[in-house]
């Protein structure tokens, strides 16, 4: 998270109005400390001048930023190459990193984002109140407002940039309003300044509502940028990922969905069940438990992949026969050495049926002996991960084709597990 610089204005020199002194005086603190602010109620939209950039549009990246981003990206690629990690390990790390952030940091990021926008709006409201009372606004007060807004112009990228690339264009809005605000203040045009401030405030107020934030950075279902980490085939049938992620601090379940336009929340009629309800969680845990090794493990994720072919307008039953499904079980350990030890432990407990080249990499075919209820899976150790894929009680040679008459392994092949190594 970006730590914002303090604003060193002496507010007693800026304002005579008591409330303005109190509010703007608080702004001399590190703005990052305002992350705990509460969200006021939503505001209604009003007519907006077409000449002003739409903050809903993606923010433009300046050339210097683009160069820096590209250099950082290239450095990351070099680090991956130097580490010797396989493509499967790198892709799995991206999925697990997102799940960890989603569980442990996402709520804080949303709160910080909303608080930042609130701060700009509240400063603007104080100046609007002054102009409505016929008071003149000082140049220093406009300086403080613009400076505060500038501190937050990249708040979307600062808080969500690792996982989302589309952010509201606050920089463009500030650029459009700054000259107008300064001109009206300099001329002493109180009424015109009030109009400019009111419109500036509406831009911020309308874009920090829960609905707008949810549309950009949704809690659930997860759509948008992060889905790219889960899928490898963007042209195939639509996929829904039912996720259970657990670490030392607790468990989170959520849906990750490929199509934000057609998806409706799982508690609506679109999907008939919440992620990992009691029955489905119990069933999948029966599959994954024999592949579990907890020593030095930091987290684990059960991901059930659902691939639905003919959505129509009916609710989706994720456990229906018309929905092809597969389970991926990921365990993350403190180190690659710890993961290798866990893998060797599992090799000693399970029955191997040899190596298998599938999904672009090498796996060991494993089964858990349990009479007629054997559990079959592909198992691998990559870097700090132990990965079990396509867990099922049906032997591989007896598994049916998918709804589209594809091979049984095609569901997993459309995810990050598929590599080109």
C-alpha positions as CSV (number, residue, x, y, z in Angstrom):
1,X,0.0,0.0,0.0
2,X,1.3,3.5,-0.8
3,X,2.1,5.7,2.1
4,X,1.0,9.2,1.3
5,X,3.0,12.3,2.2
6,X,1.7,14.7,4.8
7,X,0.2,18.0,3.7
8,X,2.0,20.7,5.6
9,X,-0.5,23.6,5.4
10,X,-1.2,25.7,8.5
11,X,-4.9,25.6,8.5
12,X,-5.2,28.5,11.0
13,X,-3.8,30.7,8.2
14,X,-6.2,29.2,5.6
15,X,-9.7,29.5,7.2
16,X,-11.6,31.5,9.7
17,X,-14.6,29.2,9.7
18,X,-14.4,26.8,12.7
19,X,-15.6,23.6,10.9
20,X,-13.3,24.3,8.0
21,X,-10.3,24.7,10.4
22,X,-11.1,21.4,12.1
23,X,-11.5,19.4,8.9
24,X,-8.6,20.9,7.0
25,X,-6.4,20.7,10.1
26,X,-7.0,17.0,10.1
27,X,-5.7,16.9,6.6
28,X,-2.2,17.8,7.7
29,X,-1.9,14.3,9.0
30,X,-0.6,11.5,6.8
31,X,-3.6,10.8,4.6
32,X,-3.0,7.1,4.8
33,X,-4.2,7.3,8.4
34,X,-7.7,8.1,7.2
35,X,-8.4,4.5,6.0
36,X,-10.9,3.9,8.8
37,X,-13.4,6.6,7.7
38,X,-17.0,5.5,7.3
39,X,-18.7,5.7,4.0
40,X,-21.5,8.2,3.8
41,X,-24.7,7.5,1.8
42,X,-24.8,7.5,-1.9
43,X,-25.5,10.6,-3.9
44,X,-27.7,11.1,-7.0
45,X,-26.1,11.8,-10.4
46,X,-26.6,15.1,-12.1
47,X,-25.9,16.5,-15.6
48,X,-22.2,16.6,-16.4
49,X,-20.3,18.7,-18.9
50,X,-19.3,16.5,-21.9
51,X,-16.0,18.4,-22.1
52,X,-14.9,16.9,-18.8
53,X,-13.3,13.4,-19.0
54,X,-15.5,10.7,-17.7
55,X,-13.9,9.2,-14.5
56,X,-15.6,5.9,-15.3
57,X,-13.2,5.6,-18.3
58,X,-10.0,3.7,-17.8
59,X,-7.2,6.0,-16.5
60,X,-4.6,6.8,-19.1
61,X,-1.0,5.8,-18.4
62,X,1.6,8.4,-19.1
63,X,4.6,7.4,-21.2
64,X,7.1,7.4,-18.3
65,X,4.8,5.2,-16.2
66,X,4.3,2.8,-19.1
67,X,8.1,2.5,-19.5
68,X,8.5,1.9,-15.8
69,X,5.7,-0.7,-15.7
70,X,7.3,-2.5,-18.7
71,X,10.7,-2.6,-17.0
72,X,9.2,-3.9,-13.8
73,X,7.3,-6.6,-15.8
74,X,10.5,-7.6,-17.6
75,X,12.4,-7.8,-14.3
76,X,9.7,-10.0,-12.9
77,X,10.0,-12.3,-15.9
78,X,13.8,-12.5,-15.4
79,X,13.4,-13.3,-11.7
80,X,11.0,-16.2,-12.6
81,X,13.5,-17.5,-15.2
82,X,16.4,-17.3,-12.7
83,X,14.4,-19.1,-10.0
84,X,14.1,-22.2,-12.1
85,X,10.3,-22.4,-11.4
86,X,8.2,-24.2,-13.9
87,X,5.4,-22.4,-15.8
88,X,3.0,-24.5,-13.7
89,X,4.5,-23.2,-10.4
90,X,4.4,-19.6,-11.6
91,X,0.8,-19.9,-12.7
92,X,-0.2,-21.6,-9.5
93,X,1.5,-18.9,-7.5
94,X,-0.5,-16.2,-9.2
95,X,-3.7,-17.9,-8.3
96,X,-2.8,-18.5,-4.7
97,X,-1.4,-14.9,-4.3
98,X,-4.8,-13.6,-5.5
99,X,-6.7,-15.9,-3.1
100,X,-4.5,-14.8,-0.2
101,X,-4.9,-11.1,-1.0
102,X,-8.7,-11.5,-1.5
103,X,-9.1,-13.1,1.9
104,X,-6.6,-11.0,3.9
105,X,-6.2,-7.6,2.2
106,X,-9.2,-7.0,-0.1
107,X,-11.5,-5.5,2.6
108,X,-8.8,-3.2,3.8
109,X,-8.1,-2.1,0.2
110,X,-11.8,-1.3,-0.4
111,X,-11.9,0.6,2.9
112,X,-8.8,2.7,2.0
113,X,-10.2,3.4,-1.4
114,X,-13.5,4.6,-0.1
115,X,-11.9,6.7,2.6
116,X,-9.6,8.4,0.2
117,X,-12.6,9.5,-2.0
118,X,-14.5,10.5,1.1
119,X,-11.6,12.8,2.2
120,X,-11.6,14.7,-1.1
121,X,-15.4,15.0,-1.1
122,X,-15.5,16.2,2.5
123,X,-12.9,18.9,1.9
124,X,-15.0,20.0,-1.1
125,X,-18.2,20.1,1.0
126,X,-16.5,22.4,3.5
127,X,-15.6,24.9,0.7
128,X,-19.1,24.6,-0.8
129,X,-20.6,25.5,2.6
130,X,-18.3,28.5,2.8
131,X,-19.4,29.8,-0.7
132,X,-23.1,29.2,0.2
133,X,-22.6,31.4,3.2
134,X,-21.1,34.1,0.9
135,X,-17.6,33.6,2.2
136,X,-14.6,33.9,0.0
137,X,-12.3,30.9,-0.3
138,X,-8.6,31.5,-0.1
139,X,-6.0,30.4,-2.6
140,X,-4.4,28.2,0.1
141,X,-7.7,26.4,0.6
142,X,-7.9,25.6,-3.2
143,X,-4.3,24.5,-3.0
144,X,-5.1,22.1,-0.2
145,X,-8.1,20.6,-2.0
146,X,-6.2,20.1,-5.3
147,X,-3.2,18.7,-3.4
148,X,-5.4,16.2,-1.5
149,X,-7.1,15.1,-4.7
150,X,-3.6,14.7,-6.3
151,X,-2.6,12.5,-3.5
152,X,-5.4,10.1,-4.4
153,X,-5.5,10.4,-8.1
154,X,-4.0,6.9,-8.5
155,X,-5.8,5.3,-5.5
156,X,-7.3,2.5,-7.7
157,X,-4.0,1.4,-9.0
158,X,-2.3,1.8,-5.6
159,X,-4.8,-0.5,-3.8
160,X,-5.9,-2.9,-6.6
161,X,-3.3,-2.5,-9.3
162,X,-1.7,-6.0,-8.9
163,X,-5.0,-7.7,-9.7
164,X,-7.1,-5.1,-11.6
165,X,-6.0,-2.9,-14.5
166,X,-9.1,-0.8,-15.1
167,X,-9.5,2.2,-12.8
168,X,-11.5,5.4,-12.6
169,X,-9.8,8.3,-14.2
170,X,-9.5,10.7,-11.3
171,X,-6.4,12.4,-12.8
172,X,-8.4,13.5,-15.8
173,X,-11.1,15.0,-13.6
174,X,-8.7,16.9,-11.5
175,X,-6.9,18.3,-14.5
176,X,-10.2,19.5,-16.0
177,X,-11.4,21.2,-12.8
178,X,-8.1,22.7,-11.5
179,X,-7.9,25.8,-13.7
180,X,-11.6,26.5,-13.3
181,X,-11.4,26.3,-9.6
182,X,-8.3,28.5,-9.3
183,X,-9.7,31.1,-11.8
184,X,-13.0,31.5,-10.0
185,X,-11.3,31.7,-6.6
186,X,-8.8,34.3,-7.9
187,X,-11.5,36.5,-9.4
188,X,-13.6,36.3,-6.2
189,X,-16.5,34.7,-8.2
190,X,-18.2,33.1,-5.2
191,X,-21.3,31.8,-7.1
192,X,-19.2,30.4,-10.0
193,X,-16.8,28.8,-7.5
194,X,-19.7,27.2,-5.7
195,X,-20.9,25.7,-9.0
196,X,-17.5,24.3,-9.9
197,X,-17.0,22.9,-6.4
198,X,-20.5,21.3,-6.4
199,X,-19.8,19.6,-9.7
200,X,-16.3,18.5,-8.5
201,X,-17.9,17.0,-5.4
202,X,-20.6,15.1,-7.4
203,X,-17.9,13.3,-9.4
204,X,-16.3,12.0,-6.2
205,X,-19.5,11.4,-4.3
206,X,-21.1,9.4,-7.0
207,X,-18.0,7.2,-7.6
208,X,-17.4,6.2,-4.0
209,X,-20.8,4.5,-3.5
210,X,-20.9,0.8,-2.8
211,X,-22.5,0.1,-6.1
212,X,-19.7,1.7,-8.1
213,X,-16.9,0.2,-6.0
214,X,-18.6,-3.3,-6.3
215,X,-18.8,-2.9,-10.1
216,X,-15.1,-2.2,-10.3
217,X,-13.7,-4.2,-7.5
218,X,-16.3,-6.8,-6.6
219,X,-16.1,-8.9,-3.4
220,X,-18.2,-11.7,-4.9
221,X,-18.5,-13.0,-7.4
222,X,-14.9,-12.2,-8.4
223,X,-14.9,-11.0,-12.0
224,X,-12.6,-8.9,-14.1
225,X,-8.8,-8.9,-14.0
226,X,-8.3,-11.8,-11.5
227,X,-10.1,-14.3,-13.7
228,X,-7.3,-14.1,-16.2
229,X,-5.2,-16.0,-13.6
230,X,-7.6,-18.9,-13.5
231,X,-8.3,-19.6,-17.2
232,X,-6.2,-20.6,-20.2
233,X,-8.9,-20.9,-22.8
234,X,-10.9,-17.7,-23.3
235,X,-12.8,-19.1,-26.3
236,X,-14.2,-22.2,-24.6
237,X,-17.4,-22.7,-22.6
238,X,-18.0,-20.3,-19.7
239,X,-16.3,-21.4,-16.4
240,X,-17.2,-20.8,-12.8
241,X,-14.6,-21.5,-10.1
242,X,-15.9,-22.4,-6.7
243,X,-13.2,-21.7,-4.2
244,X,-12.4,-22.5,-0.6
245,X,-9.2,-20.9,0.7
246,X,-7.9,-21.6,4.2
247,X,-4.9,-20.3,6.2
248,X,-4.1,-19.9,9.9
249,X,-6.5,-17.0,10.2
250,X,-9.6,-18.8,8.9
251,X,-11.5,-19.9,5.8
252,X,-13.0,-17.9,2.9
253,X,-15.3,-19.3,0.2
254,X,-16.2,-17.4,-3.0
255,X,-17.1,-17.7,-6.6
256,X,-14.7,-16.6,-9.4
257,X,-16.6,-16.1,-12.6
258,X,-15.5,-15.6,-16.2
259,X,-18.4,-13.6,-17.5
260,X,-19.4,-10.5,-15.5
261,X,-22.1,-9.5,-17.9
262,X,-24.3,-12.6,-17.6
263,X,-23.5,-13.6,-14.0
264,X,-25.8,-12.8,-11.1
265,X,-24.9,-13.3,-7.5
266,X,-25.1,-16.8,-6.1
267,X,-27.8,-15.7,-3.6
268,X,-30.0,-14.7,-6.5
269,X,-31.6,-17.1,-8.9
270,X,-28.6,-17.4,-11.2
271,X,-26.9,-20.1,-9.2
272,X,-28.8,-22.4,-6.9
273,X,-26.2,-22.7,-4.1
274,X,-23.6,-20.6,-2.3
275,X,-20.0,-21.6,-2.8
276,X,-19.1,-24.8,-0.9
277,X,-22.3,-25.2,1.0
278,X,-22.4,-27.9,3.7
279,X,-23.0,-30.8,1.4
280,X,-20.5,-29.9,-1.4
281,X,-17.8,-29.0,1.1
282,X,-18.2,-32.3,2.9
283,X,-17.9,-34.3,-0.4
284,X,-14.9,-32.4,-1.6
285,X,-13.1,-32.7,1.7
286,X,-13.5,-36.4,1.6
287,X,-11.6,-36.4,-1.7
288,X,-8.9,-34.0,-0.6
289,X,-8.2,-35.2,2.9
290,X,-6.1,-38.2,1.9
291,X,-3.8,-35.8,-0.1
292,X,-3.4,-33.4,2.8
293,X,-0.1,-32.9,4.6
294,X,-0.2,-30.2,7.2
295,X,3.4,-29.9,8.5
296,X,4.9,-26.5,7.5
297,X,1.8,-25.8,5.4
298,X,0.8,-22.1,5.2
299,X,-2.4,-22.3,3.2
300,X,-4.5,-24.6,1.1
301,X,-7.1,-24.1,-1.6
302,X,-9.8,-26.4,-2.9
303,X,-11.0,-25.1,-6.3
304,X,-13.8,-26.8,-8.1
305,X,-14.0,-25.9,-11.7
306,X,-17.4,-25.9,-13.3
307,X,-17.9,-25.6,-17.1
308,X,-21.5,-24.9,-18.2
309,X,-22.4,-25.2,-21.8
310,X,-25.9,-24.0,-22.4
311,X,-26.9,-21.4,-19.8
312,X,-30.1,-20.3,-21.4
313,X,-32.2,-18.4,-18.8
314,X,-32.4,-21.1,-16.2
315,X,-30.6,-21.2,-12.9
316,X,-27.4,-23.1,-12.8
317,X,-27.1,-26.1,-10.6
318,X,-23.4,-26.5,-10.2
319,X,-23.7,-30.1,-9.2
320,X,-25.9,-31.1,-12.2
321,X,-24.8,-33.6,-14.8
322,X,-25.0,-30.9,-17.4
323,X,-22.1,-29.1,-15.7
324,X,-18.7,-30.6,-16.2
325,X,-16.6,-30.3,-13.0
326,X,-13.1,-31.0,-11.7
327,X,-11.3,-30.5,-8.4
328,X,-7.9,-28.9,-8.0
329,X,-6.4,-29.1,-4.5
330,X,-3.4,-26.8,-3.8
331,X,-1.2,-26.8,-0.7
332,X,1.3,-24.1,-0.1
333,X,4.3,-24.6,2.2
334,X,6.9,-22.4,3.9
335,X,9.5,-23.4,1.4
336,X,10.2,-25.6,-1.6
337,X,12.0,-28.0,0.7
338,X,9.0,-28.3,3.0
339,X,6.8,-28.9,0.0
340,X,9.1,-31.6,-1.3
341,X,9.0,-33.3,2.1
342,X,5.2,-33.3,2.1
343,X,5.2,-34.7,-1.4
344,X,7.5,-37.5,-0.4
345,X,5.3,-38.2,2.6
346,X,2.3,-38.6,0.4
347,X,4.1,-40.8,-2.0
348,X,4.8,-43.2,0.9
349,X,1.1,-43.2,1.9
350,X,-0.6,-43.5,-1.5
351,X,-0.4,-45.9,-4.4
352,X,1.4,-44.8,-7.5
353,X,0.3,-45.9,-11.0
354,X,3.2,-44.3,-12.7
355,X,4.0,-41.0,-14.5
356,X,1.7,-39.3,-16.8
357,X,2.3,-36.4,-19.2
358,X,-0.8,-34.4,-19.2
359,X,-1.9,-30.7,-19.3
360,X,1.6,-29.8,-20.7
361,X,3.6,-31.2,-17.8
362,X,4.5,-34.3,-15.8
363,X,2.3,-35.8,-13.0
364,X,2.2,-38.9,-10.9
365,X,-1.0,-40.9,-11.1
366,X,-2.0,-41.7,-7.5
367,X,-4.9,-43.5,-5.9
368,X,-6.1,-43.8,-2.3
369,X,-7.1,-47.5,-1.7
370,X,-10.5,-47.7,-0.2
371,X,-12.2,-50.7,-1.8
372,X,-14.9,-49.6,-4.2
373,X,-14.4,-46.0,-3.1
374,X,-10.8,-45.5,-4.2
375,X,-9.9,-41.8,-4.9
376,X,-7.9,-41.2,-8.1
377,X,-5.8,-38.0,-8.8
378,X,-2.8,-36.6,-10.5
379,X,-0.2,-35.3,-8.1
380,X,2.8,-33.0,-8.5
381,X,5.3,-31.0,-6.5
382,X,6.3,-27.6,-7.9
383,X,8.4,-25.2,-5.9
384,X,6.5,-24.5,-2.6
385,X,3.3,-26.2,-3.8
386,X,1.9,-29.7,-3.8
387,X,-1.0,-29.9,-6.3
388,X,-3.6,-32.7,-6.7
389,X,-5.8,-32.4,-9.8
390,X,-9.0,-34.0,-11.0
391,X,-9.8,-36.0,-7.8
392,X,-12.5,-38.5,-8.4
393,X,-13.7,-42.0,-7.4
394,X,-13.9,-43.0,-11.0
395,X,-10.8,-44.6,-12.5
396,X,-9.2,-42.6,-15.3
397,X,-10.0,-45.2,-18.1
398,X,-13.7,-45.2,-17.0
399,X,-14.3,-41.5,-16.9
400,X,-17.0,-40.3,-19.2
401,X,-16.5,-37.6,-21.9
402,X,-17.7,-34.1,-21.2
403,X,-21.0,-32.7,-22.3
404,X,-19.3,-31.6,-25.6
405,X,-17.9,-35.1,-26.1
406,X,-14.4,-34.0,-25.2
407,X,-11.9,-36.0,-23.3
408,X,-12.4,-36.0,-19.5
409,X,-9.3,-34.0,-18.9
410,X,-10.5,-31.0,-21.0
411,X,-12.1,-29.2,-18.0
412,X,-8.7,-28.8,-16.3
413,X,-7.0,-28.1,-19.7
414,X,-9.0,-24.8,-19.9
415,X,-7.4,-23.5,-16.6
416,X,-4.0,-22.3,-15.5
417,X,-2.9,-25.9,-14.9
418,X,-2.5,-26.3,-18.7
419,X,1.0,-25.2,-19.6
420,X,3.1,-25.3,-22.8
421,X,6.3,-26.7,-21.3
